[in-house]
């Protein structure tokens, strides 16, 4: 896990990043792909960032894996054929400098990573530290609130915090949820609480979406003491057969082979016969550098879902 950085430092980084961003609304009839794999928008040729085909394919009714493996000439034939079928329907094109970073529905409501962090710093001191994962497709910002803490056992303390997650290019919903961070091993889990957490796709009225972010930030913090207590209570929930429980994870929760292997490896580091040990195996696996950000978030969220009520 990368060291925590202050929110105001993250804000500066995102502000610099946004200097190269611009958006355009373009009719589908004005968008074509050439034989080199570039997108031509109203006569101008633009390279695509690597992830763009993953969402563009399904939008056009083309399997993304097929589109990525097509030779450039065949890919252009497929894209242009189905783009023509859209006629003059408007598309929302997001640019990073000269490169295309997303082709989205015109109904898409953008909420930038910078905007989300700025909202957070209106309720959280800007010098507060956060663990940050930032890529072309996603921001995950897990903020530590040191005033919210719970001792699980001697030498084993857990801090409460907030998870902020967003994608500016259509890969994930906007999310505000609780974050619990175990100091002794840097494991973390995401807790989604009905009525407190927020998870929304980018298609809602912008004003309503921003208002929901503010409301969720407050309610998530208010609920942290309950989740910290639930984490401590997990120590009292026995697992009669831990090995069978581990074996059942892929079937019950859809874990991939790599995710399951990472959980088993983490379990070996701190074995036990309680729900607390299982939760820590999941969160320990989430720190495995061989897993993707999506896998890490899935494991952290599953760990949060397993907290006793």
C-alpha positions in Angstrom: 0.0 0.0 0.0 1.3 3.5 -0.9 1.9 5.9 2.0 -1.0 8.2 2.9 -1.0 11.7 1.4 -2.9 14.8 2.6 -6.1 15.6 0.8 -4.8 19.1 -0.1 -1.9 17.5 -1.9 -4.2 15.2 -3.8 -6.3 18.2 -4.7 -3.2 19.9 -6.2 -2.4 16.8 -8.1 -5.9 16.5 -9.6 -6.0 20.2 -10.4 -2.8 19.9 -12.5 -4.2 16.8 -14.1 -7.4 18.6 -15.2 -5.5 21.3 -17.1 -5.3 18.9 -20.0 -8.9 17.8 -19.9 -11.7 19.0 -22.2 -15.1 17.7 -23.2 -17.1 17.8 -26.5 -20.6 16.9 -27.5 -20.4 15.4 -31.0 -23.0 13.7 -33.2 -22.2 10.0 -33.9 -22.2 10.9 -37.6 -19.1 13.1 -36.9 -17.1 10.2 -35.4 -15.2 7.6 -37.4 -12.2 5.2 -36.8 -9.4 5.1 -39.3 -7.3 2.0 -40.3 -4.6 2.9 -37.7 -7.0 2.7 -34.8 -7.3 6.4 -34.2 -10.7 8.2 -33.8 -11.5 10.9 -36.3 -13.8 13.5 -34.8 -15.2 16.0 -37.3 -12.1 15.7 -39.4 -9.4 15.6 -36.7 -7.5 12.5 -35.8 -7.0 11.5 -32.2 -5.3 8.5 -30.5 -7.3 6.5 -28.0 -6.3 5.8 -24.4 -5.9 2.1 -23.8 -9.2 1.6 -21.9 -11.5 3.4 -24.3 -12.4 0.3 -26.4 -13.6 -1.5 -23.2 -16.6 0.8 -23.0 -17.0 1.9 -26.6 -17.5 -1.7 -27.8 -20.5 -2.5 -25.6 -22.0 0.9 -26.4 -22.0 0.0 -30.0 -23.2 -3.6 -29.4 -19.7 -5.1 -30.0 -18.0 -7.3 -27.4 -15.1 -5.4 -26.0 -12.7 -8.4 -26.0 -13.5 -9.0 -29.7 -12.9 -5.4 -30.6 -9.6 -5.2 -28.8 -8.3 -8.3 -30.6 -9.4 -7.2 -34.1 -6.7 -6.0 -36.5 -7.0 -2.2 -36.9 -8.6 -2.4 -40.3 -11.3 -4.8 -39.1 -11.8 -2.9 -35.9 -12.5 0.3 -38.0 -15.0 -1.5 -40.2 -16.9 -2.7 -37.1 -16.8 0.6 -35.2 -17.8 2.7 -38.3 -20.7 0.4 -39.2 -22.3 0.6 -35.8 -21.5 4.2 -35.4 -23.4 5.0 -38.6 -26.4 3.2 -37.1 -26.5 5.9 -34.3 -27.0 8.6 -36.9 -27.0 12.1 -35.4 -27.4 10.9 -31.8 -25.1 13.0 -29.6 -22.1 11.5 -27.8 -20.1 12.9 -24.9 -16.4 12.8 -25.8 -13.9 13.3 -23.1 -10.3 14.3 -24.0 -7.0 14.3 -22.3 -4.9 16.7 -24.3 -5.1 15.4 -27.9 -6.1 11.8 -26.8 -9.7 10.5 -26.4 -10.2 9.2 -22.9 -13.9 8.3 -23.2 -16.9 8.2 -25.6 -20.0 8.2 -23.5 -23.8 8.8 -23.7 -24.8 12.5 -23.9 -26.9 11.7 -20.8 -23.7 11.1 -18.8 -23.4 13.6 -15.9 -19.7 14.2 -15.1 -18.5 14.6 -11.6 -14.7 15.1 -11.6 -12.3 13.6 -9.1 -11.2 17.1 -8.2 -14.8 18.1 -7.4 -15.4 15.1 -5.2 -12.2 15.7 -3.2 -13.1 19.4 -2.9 -16.5 18.5 -1.5 -14.8 16.2 1.0 -12.4 19.0 2.2 -15.4 21.2 3.1 -16.2 18.7 5.9 -12.8 17.1 6.5 -9.6 19.1 7.3 -7.6 19.4 4.1 -4.4 18.1 5.8 -6.1 14.8 6.6 -4.2 11.8 5.2 -5.6 9.4 2.7 -4.6 6.3 0.8 -5.0 7.1 -2.9 -5.2 4.9 -6.0 -5.4 7.0 -9.1 -5.4 5.8 -12.7 -6.8 6.9 -16.1 -10.1 5.1 -15.3 -10.6 5.4 -11.5 -9.9 7.3 -8.3 -10.1 5.5 -4.9 -9.4 7.8 -2.0 -9.6 6.3 1.5 -9.4 9.0 4.2 -8.4 8.2 7.8 -10.2 10.0 10.6 -8.0 9.5 13.6 -10.6 10.7 16.1 -12.6 7.5 15.2 -10.8 4.5 16.6 -11.5 1.2 18.3 -9.2 -1.2 20.1 -9.8 -4.7 19.0 -7.3 -6.3 21.3 -4.0 -5.2 22.9 -1.8 -3.9 20.0 -4.6 -4.2 17.5 -6.3 -0.9 16.8 -8.7 0.0 13.9 -9.3 3.6 12.6 -12.5 4.7 10.9 -12.6 6.8 7.8 -14.3 7.4 4.4 -13.9 5.8 1.0 -14.4 8.2 -1.9 -14.5 6.4 -5.3 -15.2 7.8 -8.8 -14.6 7.2 -12.5 -14.6 10.2 -14.9 -14.8 7.9 -17.9 -17.7 5.6 -17.1 -15.9 2.6 -15.5 -17.5 2.9 -12.1 -20.2 4.6 -10.0 -19.6 7.5 -7.7 -19.3 6.2 -4.2 -19.1 7.5 -0.6 -18.8 4.8 2.0 -17.2 4.0 5.3 -13.6 2.8 5.5 -12.0 0.8 8.4 -8.2 0.6 8.6 -6.4 -1.9 10.8 -3.2 -0.3 11.9 -1.2 -3.4 12.7 -1.2 -4.7 9.1 -2.6 -1.8 7.0 -5.6 -3.9 6.0 -8.7 -1.9 5.0 -12.4 -2.7 4.4 -15.3 -0.8 2.8 -18.6 -0.7 4.7 -21.7 0.2 2.7 -24.6 1.1 5.1 -28.1 1.4 3.7 -29.4 5.0 4.2 -25.9 6.3 4.9 -23.5 5.3 2.1 -23.9 6.7 -1.5 -23.5 4.7 -4.8 -24.8 6.4 -7.9 -24.2 6.1 -11.6 -23.4 9.3 -13.5 -26.9 9.8 -15.0 -28.7 11.7 -12.2 -29.5 15.4 -12.1 -26.2 17.1 -11.3 -27.5 19.3 -8.4 -29.2 16.3 -6.8 -26.0 14.2 -7.1 -23.8 16.9 -5.5 -26.3 17.3 -2.7 -26.3 13.5 -2.1 -22.5 13.6 -1.8 -22.7 16.2 1.0 -25.4 14.3 2.8 -23.5 11.0 2.5 -20.2 12.5 3.8 -22.0 13.5 7.1 -24.0 10.3 7.5 -21.0 8.0 6.8 -19.0 9.7 9.5 -21.9 9.5 12.0 -22.2 5.8 11.5 -18.5 5.0 12.1 -18.8 4.1 15.8 -21.4 1.4 15.0 -19.2 -0.1 12.3 -16.1 -0.1 14.6 -18.1 -1.9 17.3 -19.3 -4.4 14.7 -15.7 -5.0 13.7 -14.8 -5.7 17.4 -17.9 -8.0 17.7 -16.6 -10.1 14.7 -14.0 -11.4 17.1 -16.8 -13.2 19.0 -18.3 -14.9 15.9 -16.9 -18.4 15.6 -16.2 -20.2 12.4 -16.7 -23.9 13.1 -14.8 -25.0 10.0 -12.6 -22.2 8.6 -11.1 -24.4 5.9 -14.6 -25.2 4.4 -15.5 -21.5 4.7 -12.5 -20.6 2.7 -13.3 -23.2 0.1 -16.8 -21.9 -0.3 -15.8 -18.3 -1.0 -15.7 -18.6 -4.9 -19.0 -20.3 -5.0 -20.8 -18.0 -2.6 -19.3 -14.7 -3.6 -18.0 -15.1 -7.1 -14.3 -14.7 -6.3 -12.0 -15.3 -9.2 -9.2 -17.9 -9.0 -6.6 -15.2 -8.4 -8.7 -13.5 -5.7 -9.3 -16.8 -3.9 -5.6 -17.7 -4.0 -4.7 -14.3 -2.5 -7.3 -14.8 0.3 -5.8 -18.2 1.1 -2.3 -16.7 1.2 -3.4 -13.9 3.5 -5.2 -16.5 5.7 -1.9 -18.4 6.2 -0.3 -15.2 7.6 -2.9 -14.9 10.4 -5.0 -18.0 10.9 -7.9 -18.2 13.3 -11.4 -19.5 13.9 -13.5 -16.3 14.0 -15.2 -14.1 11.5 -12.6 -11.4 12.4 -9.9 -13.7 11.0 -11.8 -14.2 7.8 -12.4 -10.5 7.3 -8.7 -9.9 7.8 -7.9 -12.6 5.2 -10.1 -10.8 2.7 -8.6 -7.3 3.5 -5.1 -8.8 3.5 -5.7 -10.3 0.1 -6.8 -6.8 -1.2 -3.3 -5.6 -0.6 -1.9 -8.2 -2.9 0.0 -6.3 -5.6 -0.9 -9.0 -8.2 -4.6 -8.1 -8.0 -6.3 -5.3 -9.9 -7.8 -2.3 -8.3 -11.2 -3.7 -9.1 -10.4 -7.0 -7.3 -9.0 -5.1 -4.3 -12.2 -3.1 -4.0 -14.4 -6.2 -4.4 -12.5 -7.9 -1.5 -12.6 -4.9 0.7 -16.3 -4.5 0.1 -17.0 -8.2 0.7 -15.1 -7.9 4.0 -17.4 -5.0 5.0 -20.5 -6.9 4.0 -19.5 -9.7 6.4 -19.5 -7.5 9.5 -22.1 -8.7 12.0 -25.2 -6.6 12.3 
